[in-house]
Amino acid sequence: MTKEELISKIAKEAEVTKVQANKAMSVFFDGVTSSLKKGKKVSFVGFGTFSLARRKARTGRNPQTGAPLHIAASKVPKFKAGKHLKDAVK
C-alpha cells in the first residue's frame, strides 16, 4: 500500500476529504518523527512501538575496491510490532 492509497482509504473510511486525510497523515508522521528526535518512544497498544536503536561505530568495506572504511555511530528508527498486529497477519 502506498501513502496515496492509504490517504484515499482514510478519506473514504473517515468520510473526510483527501486533503484533510493527507493533513492528518502529515501531522501523524511529524509527531512520530519529533518524538523520536527527542529520544522518546511512540507506542500504540496492540499495534506496535516506534523507538530508536543505537548502532556502534564499525569498520566496513568499500564493495567496489574492498578498501576498509570507517562507519560512524548512528541512531536509527526501529519498529516492534504489537500482539494484535502480529496476530492479524498470521
N, C-alpha and C positions, 0 to 999 in steps of 0.2 A: 504494500500500500504506500503510495506517495503522499507527500504533505498535502498536495492539492486534492487527492481523493479523500483524505481524512477531513479536510476542511469542508468538502461537499457533504460528507456523511454527518458531520457535526451540524451543519446548517440545516440539513433535512430533519434530523432527529430532534434537534432543539427548536425547530421552527423559527430560525433566525436567518438573516441574510448571510451570504458568503463573506461579505466584508466584515460583519460582526464576528463570524466564526474565525476568520483569519486574525482579527484583533485579539480574540480570546486565546488563540494558539500562540500568538506572539507574546502576550503577557505571561502565559504559562512557561514558555521557553526562557523568557527573560528572568522570571522568578527562580526557576531551577538553576540557571546559569549564575545569577548573582549570589544565591545561597552557596553554591559550590565554590565560587571565588572566595567567599568568606570562610571556607573550610567547614561549612555545616552540611549535614546530611539532609536529604529530602526524602521523606517516607510517605508512601501511600499504602495503608494497611491492606493486605491481601494482594496488592498489585506488585509492589516492589520498592526498592530503595536505591536512590542515586547517591553516590558518595565519591570521595577522592581516594586514589591509591597513589603511593609514592614509589617511583622507580629509582633505584640507586644508579649512580654513575657506573659506567662499564666500558669495556673496550670492545669495539665491534670491528668488522672488516668491510672494506670497500668491495662490493661484489664484482666490480669490473677489474680492479687491479689486485685485489687481495691484500692491500696495504691496511695495517691496523689504524683505527681512528678512535678518538675519544667520544663517547656518547654521554652528554651531561645528564645529571639527575633531573627528574621532572615529576610533575604531578599530572595524573591522567584521570578522567572521569570513569567510573565503573557503575554497573547496574546489577543488582541482585534481585532476581525475580521472587515475588512472594508466593505463598502457598496457593492462593486462589488462581493466580496466573499459571503456575506450574500445572495444577490440576486441570485447568481449562484446555491446555494444549496437549495433554497426554493422548 
